[in-house]
């Protein structure tokens, strides 16, 4: 079955960096759309970054643009999120998501969320940024 395991979170001071990792398995036909979501206490889960690996096209939420970088490694069945210049408002539980999407416009937050809600999200990795 589909399984995603996130790691790499931790506690850092504002301005610091973290690199999140996600290893996915159980995808019979592979994936080409991968994303990172986060959920802070009392808030809804939000998409922060995604990539359509077939073209390399990326999307970043305005709040993280220029600070976060998503990168896939299909050979390792992994996706990473490099987070620089972290801010206290980045504090949240971070989750990864992956799906085989077609056509390219299907690689979006709604598709990833629907798929992961059906298959089950991973346990997430906690990021805490102190001021």
C-alpha positions as CSV (number, residue, x, y, z in Angstrom):
1,X,0.0,0.0,0.0
2,X,1.0,3.6,-0.4
3,X,3.2,4.8,2.4
4,X,5.1,8.1,2.9
5,X,7.6,8.7,5.7
6,X,8.7,12.2,6.5
7,X,11.8,13.2,8.5
8,X,14.2,16.0,9.1
9,X,12.1,18.3,11.2
10,X,13.4,19.9,14.4
11,X,13.7,23.1,16.5
12,X,15.7,26.0,15.1
13,X,16.0,29.7,15.7
14,X,14.6,32.2,13.2
15,X,16.9,32.5,10.3
16,X,18.0,28.9,10.5
17,X,17.6,26.1,7.9
18,X,16.2,22.6,7.8
19,X,16.0,20.0,5.1
20,X,13.0,17.7,5.2
21,X,13.0,14.3,3.5
22,X,10.2,12.1,2.4
23,X,10.5,8.5,1.2
24,X,7.5,7.1,-0.6
25,X,6.6,3.5,-1.5
26,X,3.8,1.4,-2.8
27,X,3.2,3.3,-6.0
28,X,2.7,0.7,-8.7
29,X,3.0,3.1,-11.6
30,X,5.3,5.6,-10.0
31,X,4.7,9.3,-9.3
32,X,5.3,12.6,-11.1
33,X,3.6,15.1,-8.8
34,X,5.0,15.6,-5.4
35,X,4.3,18.2,-2.8
36,X,4.8,19.4,0.8
37,X,2.0,20.6,3.0
38,X,2.0,22.0,6.5
39,X,-0.5,22.3,9.3
40,X,-0.2,24.7,12.2
41,X,-2.3,24.2,15.4
42,X,-5.8,25.5,14.9
43,X,-5.2,26.0,11.1
44,X,-6.1,24.1,8.0
45,X,-3.5,22.1,6.1
46,X,-1.9,24.2,3.4
47,X,0.2,23.4,0.4
48,X,3.6,25.1,0.5
49,X,5.5,23.6,-2.5
50,X,5.0,21.1,-5.2
51,X,6.8,19.9,-8.3
52,X,5.7,18.1,-11.5
53,X,8.8,16.1,-12.1
54,X,7.9,15.3,-15.7
55,X,8.7,18.9,-16.6
56,X,10.4,20.3,-13.5
57,X,7.6,22.8,-13.1
58,X,7.3,24.0,-9.5
59,X,4.9,25.9,-7.3
60,X,5.5,27.7,-4.1
61,X,3.1,29.5,-1.7
62,X,3.8,33.2,-1.5
63,X,4.7,32.8,2.1
64,X,7.7,30.5,1.3
65,X,8.8,31.7,-2.1
66,X,12.5,32.4,-2.3
67,X,13.1,30.6,1.0
68,X,12.0,27.0,0.3
69,X,13.1,24.7,-2.5
70,X,11.5,21.4,-3.4
71,X,13.5,18.7,-5.2
72,X,12.6,15.1,-6.1
73,X,14.8,12.1,-6.5
74,X,12.8,9.5,-8.3
75,X,15.6,7.0,-8.2
76,X,15.5,7.1,-4.4
77,X,11.7,7.5,-4.4
78,X,12.2,10.6,-2.3
79,X,11.3,14.3,-2.3
80,X,13.0,16.9,-0.2
81,X,12.2,20.4,1.0
82,X,15.1,22.7,1.7
83,X,13.9,25.5,4.1
84,X,16.1,28.5,4.6
85,X,15.6,31.8,6.4
86,X,13.0,30.1,8.6
87,X,10.5,32.3,10.4
88,X,8.4,31.6,13.5
89,X,5.3,31.5,11.3
90,X,6.8,28.5,9.5
91,X,6.2,26.5,12.7
92,X,3.9,23.5,11.8
93,X,3.7,19.8,11.2
94,X,5.0,19.2,7.7
95,X,3.6,16.4,5.4
96,X,4.6,15.2,2.0
97,X,2.3,14.0,-0.7
98,X,2.8,12.2,-4.1
99,X,0.6,11.1,-6.9
100,X,0.8,10.1,-10.6
101,X,-0.9,13.0,-12.3
102,X,-2.0,13.5,-15.9
103,X,-2.3,15.9,-17.6
104,X,0.2,18.4,-16.0
105,X,-2.6,20.7,-14.8
106,X,-3.8,17.8,-12.6
107,X,-0.6,18.3,-10.5
108,X,-2.2,20.6,-7.9
109,X,-3.0,20.8,-4.2
110,X,-6.6,19.5,-4.7
111,X,-5.3,16.4,-6.5
112,X,-2.6,15.7,-4.0
113,X,-5.0,16.3,-1.0
114,X,-7.8,14.1,-2.4
115,X,-5.3,11.3,-3.1
116,X,-3.6,11.5,0.3
117,X,-7.0,11.7,2.2
118,X,-7.9,8.5,0.5
119,X,-4.6,6.7,1.0
120,X,-3.7,8.2,4.4
121,X,-1.2,10.8,5.2
122,X,2.2,10.0,6.8
123,X,3.0,10.9,10.4
124,X,4.5,14.2,9.4
125,X,7.6,15.9,10.8
126,X,7.4,18.8,13.3
127,X,9.2,22.1,12.5
128,X,9.5,24.6,15.3
129,X,11.0,28.0,14.7
130,X,11.7,30.2,17.7
131,X,12.2,34.0,17.6
